């Protein structure tokens, strides 16, 4: 989605020079980005912890050594945690591969404050032609990312989604970008940030940022 197509008055999530360290090692090198509701953007960095650390920082879940993350100027961790949902983030919100996917769906529905009844879960599985006893590891990458993203968007108060490094699932750029754009275009029209490696070729018109000192690409 082009920057011009985004409502300038939309709620804005802004990271300014955010950096986190562990000893002498950067967990997250100094990074700046801006994302508005209804927009899709991509943050590019080498594979590694920077992707997860950026997601945690945007959601107010990482102690920063420098910089600031704010939602319309409000940097309260409580506000960020309520507004930014982390989707399939390795080591954070990534589902257990060996667990039944219907169990994962039940947990996601509960987080969205919806009744995780068997009929509702079966409905979601049926929409994507998934077997009722399928394990998480057996769910194809596309449906997995789309379902988890849609459920995260259903959580009360969610205004932004962070999809972390979907390349690790084997999804081509066109596929995960289409999922991100669908998520951003559906009510409540959250802003969607996807992290990707430098090998990903991002189409013109999609705003990109660098995980690191360089700002907007």
Beta strands, then each sheet from edge to edge (+ up, - down):
strand 1: 12-22
strand 2: 25-36
strand 3: 40-44
strand 4: 66-71
strand 5: 84-87
strand 6: 160-163
strand 7: 191-196
strand 8: 207-210
sheet 1: 2+ 1- 4+
sheet 2: 5+ 6+ 7+ 3+ 8+
end
